[in-house]
Amino acid sequence: MWTPTSWQSMPQEQQADYPDKQQLNKTIEELSLLPPLVSASEVLELRELTAKAAIGDVFLLQGGDCAESFIDCNQASINRKLQLITQMSLLMMYGLGQPVVRIGRMAGQYAKPRSAHTETIDGTSLPSYRGDLINEVLFCPIKREPDPERLLKGYSLASLTLNYIRTNNKEQIDRFCEPERWQSDAMASLRQKPEYEKTIEAVRHSFSMLKALSPGLSKSLDSFYTCHEALHLHYEQALTRKVGNKWFNLSTHMPWVGMRTAKPDSAHIEYLRGIENPIAIKVGPRMTQKWLSNIIERLNPENSAGRITLITRLGSDKVAKLLPPLIECIKDRNYAVTWVCDPMHGNTRVTKKGIKTRHLTDIVSEVRQSLEIHKSHESVLGGIHLELTGENVTECIGGVCSVSENDLNRAYRTLVDPRLNASQATELALEMVKIFKQINLKSDQLSQNKLNF
């Protein structure tokens, strides 16, 4: 029988080792009495939209920090991130000709899995940094010790972020319909390219007309959802609430499970199987058909639409080989899933100086290949999942902003993985539109040739 605590009897991985278990239990009890962060009705709305994405009626845009920082919970930082995600959704909505659902890796992406339990520097070993929800990035014995009080701070900052998003959404939508108000620093380099300026002008004209013809436009665009990795199971448990006769994780709209914890008999899968939220599964190069099938059947025994989203993160050099068998596996078993491409994680490189980075060309390549593969297998790519920031960072290489390997140290601020900056993310949105149009045109031409034959 499933309960919010039944995961505790299953094999557990990637959980912090708290020295004071009594204090942890006290904190979890306190969290469980606090108001939920999102509503069950919002969760069900997103589940319906995820089902629509599976058949190509909408497109999901997931984006945000690899690991949110407590210090970045401020008005300016949240504004820049929201503005970037919103302008990307505008460009994609215009170019793809379908609604784009905004899902931020925000208001809860405070915990991260790590490949090692400890980190060693100059002969000193300390617990690995596991995200601000657990400990601090500063390499110090006191700061690296897992602290239960940080769970309460994470909850408070997530609540403040969500409240700001909801109260500030009208202003964001006004910006959404007026591209000339977009971030000048993000668009400056893009405006040097005639094709981008032409697109922006077309978008400006289209949305000016739409806004004039439909004063209620903003009402249909005001939904913003959140997602994060359901990694810290005590935190997720504390914010799991019963609504009617069903259980919901009300810390976020869409929790996901990563490759390190996505095992059929794991504590994470046990926890996720009992909640009504749409669940995402990260699918990396090591994922086998049997492994994936076991997880899906465990999480979605009734094969309900909108319940399961598969986020593939295979790498531009592996996607052509690995994605087709996975698609055929899903089709053969008639699983109801929504496909999303994460072109970031499979394309991480390490420079000679030991700096993690990603190349925009690799990211674009994986998106293109994924779209082509889904199209050729009569499958639907229903979304994209990106690590990005509205800040002018230099963490990923390439783009018209010309970030090179030598630029990485100039503004490398990520806590864990490299993110696209605002210019690179906007450029990717424009490239995606071009790719969609090219692939659809090619598909239409092939269909026409078959008819002529």
N, C-alpha and C positions, 0 to 999 in steps of 0.2 A: 504493500500500500504506500502511495506517495504522500509525503508531507513536506513542508518547507525545510525540514531538518533531516530528511531521510538520506540526503547526500553524505551525511557525516559517517555513515557506515560503509561507504564505498572508498576505493583507492583514490587518494588525493594527491594532486601534483600542483606545483606553482603556488602553493600557499605559504604565506609568511610565517615564520617561527617566532611567535610572540613570547617573550620571557615571562610576562605576567599574564597567565591565562585567566585569572580571576578578574583582572581589569578588562580584558577583552570581552568576557561574558557580560560584564556590567555595561560596557559600552554598547554591545549588540542589543541588550535589553532596552537601553535608552533609545537607541535608534528605532527599534520596533514600535515605539510609542509615538514617534514623530509623524507628522502628516506625510502622505505620499508625494512624490515629486511630479508625477504625471497621472492622468486619469485612465481608467479602464476603457472609456469610450474612445479616447485618443488612440490607445493601443489597437483597438478593433478597427478604427478608421485606417490606420497604417496597414493592418493585415489585409484589408480589402484592397488597398492600393497596391500592395505587393502582389496580390493575385492578378490584378490588372496588368502589372508590369510583365508578368509571365507570358501574357498573350500580346504584348506590344501596344497596349492601350495607353500606358504611361511609361515614363522612364525615371528610374531612381538615381539621384545624385547624392552620394554619401561623401562627406568631406570634413576634414578637420585635423587636429593635431595627432601625431602618433601617440603622444602622452601629454595630456593637459597639465599645465603648471598652476599651482595655487596662485602664484604671483601674477599670472596673466588674467586673473578674474577681475578685470577692470573695464570700464566703459569703452575706452579707446580700442583695446585689443578685441573685445567682443564685437564691436561695431565693424572693425576691419574684416573680421572673419565672416560675419553675416553678410556684409556688403559683397565680398568676393563670391561666396556661395550663391548669393542671389543673382549677381550679374552673370555668373556662369550658367545658372538655370535659365536666365533670359535668353542668352545666346543659343543655348541648346534647344529651348522651346521654340524659338524662331526657326532655327535650322532644321530640327527634326520634325517639326509640325505636329507635336504632341505635348501634353502636359508633362512637366518635370517636377517630381516630388523631391523636396529638399529634406535631407536627413543629415544633421550635423553630428560629427564625432565630438560632441560637446556635452557639458554638464554631467560628467561622470567618467570620462576616459582618463581616470587618474591612476589606474593600475596597469602594469605591464609584465608579461612573462619574461623570464631571463633564462639564458642557456646554462648558467652556472649559479649555484647558491651563494658563492662568495666572489669577491673581486680582490685581486692582489696587486698592490703598488709598492715598489721598493721593499719587498719582503714582508709587508704588512697585509694581512687578509681581513676583510670586513664583509658583512652581509652585502649582497648585490643591491643596487638601487632598484626598487620594484615599483616606482611611481610615487607621486606625492601622497597618495592615499595611505601609504604604508611607512615610508621613510623619506629621508632627504638625499638629494644627489651629492651633497658635500661629503667628501671622503674623510669622515670623522667618526670615531667609535660611537659617540653619543647620537649623532645625527643619523647614522645608518641603522640604529637599533629600531625595529618595528615598534610603532607607538599607536595603541588603540585610539587615542584622542584624535589622531589624524582622520579617522573615519567620520567623526562628528564634524570636523572642519570641512572635509570633502563634501559631506551632505549639505552643509550650510552654503558653500560656494556653488554647488550644483543648483541649489534652490534659488540663489541670487541670480545665477546665469539664466535659468529658465524664466524667472520673473521678468528679467530685463528683456529677454527675447519677446515675450508676450506683450509687454507694454510698449516696446519700441517698434513693433512690427509694422505699424502704419507708416512710420518714417522710412523704413527699409523698402516697403512696397512703392512709396513715392519715388525713391531713388531708382528702384527697379524699372520704372517706366520712363526714366529720364537719364539715358546713358551719358549725357554730357556732364552729369554730376558724379560720375564714377571716379574712383581713385586716380588722380592724375599721375602719380608715380607708377602705378601698375600699368597704365595704358600708354605712358610716354613712349616706350620702346616699340610697342605694337603699332602705334600711329605712324611710325616710319615706314610701315609696309602698306602700300596702296590697297592690297586686297583686304586687309583688316579694316582700314578706314572705310572702305566701301561697305563692308558688312555692318560696321557700327552705324553708319548713316542709314542703311536700310532698316536696321533694328529700331533706330530712333524714330524714323518715319512711321513704321508699322505700329509701334506702341503708342505714339502720339495719336494716331487715328483711332486705335482701339480704345484708348482712354477717353477720347472725346465721344465715341459712339456708345461706350459702355461705362458710365460713371461708377457702376458697382464692380468694376474689374478687380479691385483689390480684395474684395470679399472672397473671390474664388482663388486667390493666390496667398492667403494669409496663413496657411498651415505650415508649420515647421516642426519636424520631428527630430528626435535624438536617438543615438545609438552608442553603445560602448561594449567592450569585451566584458562578458560576465565572468571575471577572473577571481575576484575576491568573494568567495562564496558566503562568508559570514555577512558581508555588507549586503549582497543580493538577497540573502535570506531575510535580513532585518526589514527590507523594503518590499517583501512579498506579502500581498494582502488578498483576502478573500472578498470577492465582489459577487453577490448572489451565491451561487454554488460552485464558482470557479475561482482559481487562483491566478493572480497577475503579478508580474514583477513591475512594480510601479516606481522604480528608480530610473527607468528609461523606456522608450517605446520598442526598440529592437535590440535586444542583447545578442551578442554573437559568441561563438566558441572558436578558439584558435586551434591550430594543428597540434600544439603541445598537450592540449587537454581534451581533444576530441576523440576519445576512445569509448567504445560502446559501454564498457563497464566502469567508466570513470565517475567520480563525484560530480563533475560538471555536467555530463550528459544526464545523470540521474536528476540533478536539480532542474535542468532545462525542460525535461520531458513533462513536468507537471504544471507548467505555466502556460497561459493562453497567448502570450506575446508571439509575434512573428519571430522566428529564430534564424539567425544566419550561421553558416558553417564555413570557415575558411578552408579552402581546398588547395593544398600545396603539391609539389612534385612527388612527394612520398605517398600520397593518397592512392590507395588501390580501389578497384571497383567493389570488392567485397567489404572493405573497411567502410567506404562511403554508404553502401547499401545498408549495412548494419546500423549505422548512425541514423540514417533517414527513417528506417523502420522503427527504431527505438523512439525517436522524437515525434514521428508523425504516423502512428499506426493506422489512422483512419484516412490517410492520404488526402488531407484537406488542402485546398488551394490557398495560397498565401501564407501557409505555416512555415515552409522551409525556403530559405534563400541560400544558394550556393555561391560563395565569393571565391572565384578562381584566382590564384596568385602563382602562376606557373613559370613566368620568365619568358622574355621574347625569344630566347634560343630553345625553349622546350615546349612552348604552347602548341606548336603545329603537331608535335608527336603525342602529347599527353591529353590535350583537350578532346579530340574526336572520340577516343574510347570511353571517356567519361560521359559525353553526350549520348552515345549509343547505349551505354549502361542505363542511363535514366530513361531513355525512350523505350528500351526493351522491357523495363519493369513498370513502365507507365507511371512513374513517380510524378506527383505534382510539385514542381520546384520552380523557383525564379532564379535565373542566371544573372550574376553580376561579375564584372571583371575588376580585379584589383591589379593594376599594372605596375604597382610600386614595389611590393615586397620581393617578388621574384627577380627584380632587376637591381638589387643592391650590390654595389661594388665597394672594394676597399682600395684606396690609393696607396702608392708606395710609402706615403707618410702615415699610413694607418687610419685615414679618415674615411668613414662610411659616406657614400654618395650614390646618386642615381643619375642616369643620363636621360634627358627628355626624349632623345631619339629612340631609346629602348622602350620607354613608356608608350610613346605613340605607336611603335611597332607592335607591341603586345595588344594594344587596343584594336589596331587594324586587323591583325591576324585573328583575334578572337571574334570580331564581327564577321569576317569572311568565313571562318569555320562554322559559326552558328548558322549563317545564311546557307552554306552549302549542305548542312545537315538538317535543314528545315527546322531549326531551333531558333529561339528568340533570346537575344542578349537584352536583358531588361534593366541594366543599370551599370554604374561605374562607382568604384570605391577608391578614394584618393586620400593621401596624407598631404595636407596643404595648410598654408597660413596666409593671413592677410599682411603679415610683416614682410619687409623688404630684406629677406634673408638670402644667404648664398650657401645653400646646402645641396641642391641638385645642379647638375651641369647642363648647359645648353640653353636653347631658346633665343629669341631675338634680343633678350636682355644680355646675352653674351656672357653668361657665367662660365668661367673656365676653372680648371683644377686649381690654378694659382689663386683664384678668388675665394676658395672655400673658407679659408681662415678669416676672411674679412667680416663676415656676419653669420657665423655658424653657431646657432643658438639652440638647436634641438636638444631635448633631454635624452632621446634614444635614437630615433631614425630620421633620416633626411626628408625634408618636406619641400614641395613645390612652393615657390613664392607666388605673389599675386600675379605677376606678369606671366610666369610660366604656366600657371593654372588656367589663366584666361586664354593663353595661346593654345593650350591643350583642348579647351572647350571648342575653340574655333576649328582646330584640326579635326576634332571628332565630327563636327558638322560636315566638313569636307569629305571625310572618310565615309560617313553614312550615305551621303549623296552619291559618291562614286560607286559604292557597292550596290546601292539600290538601282542606279542607272545601268550598271553592268548586268544585274539580275533581270531587269526589265528587257534589256536587249537580248539576253539569252532566251527569255520566255517568248519574245517576239520571233526570234529565229526558229524556235521549235514550232510555233504556229505557222510560220511561212513554209517550213519544211512539210 
